[in-house]
Amino acid sequence: MPSQQTKDHMQTALTEIRPWGRWTVLGEGEGYKVKRIEIHPGHRLSLQRHAHRSEHWVVVAGTAKVIIGNRTLVVSAQESTFVPAGTVHRIENPGPHLLTIIEIQNGVYLGEDDIVRLQDDYGRSDRQ
């Protein structure tokens, strides 16, 4: 059985395709997960919230339109923003090129089922 230190540094090569683009888990360990999220031009993720995790988004390519609570922001390449746990949020690609962000999740539970979708362009249910 690997030690906790080894487990924290394992690569997780998991990619999931979504209607808006895809995400890939780059790494994870106790209390954190790191993803690369790629969003196609003109697409957006669901308006959602998570009970058990916060998210820090770093834009590495493109420009993001972001809703966090009652604020709407434009986040460009080399900029970042933070989403506290429990806060309603959404990220959108209003530009003509692929939007790529690095998402750092922190929390006691990081499962994909910790999501409540409040609005979704693709008709997905509030738990998926």
Salt bridges, closest charged atoms under 4 A:
GLU16 OE1 - ARG18 NH2 3.06
GLU38 OE1 - ARG22 NE 2.44
GLU38 OE2 - ARG36 NE 3.93
GLU55 OE2 - HIS50 NE2 3.15
GLU55 OE2 - ARG53 NE 3.07
GLU55 OE1 - HIS89 NE2 3.21
GLU112 OE2 - LYS33 NZ 3.75
GLU112 OE2 - LYS35 NZ 2.73
ASP120 OD1 - ARG124 NH2 2.72
ASP121 OD2 - ARG44 NE 2.75
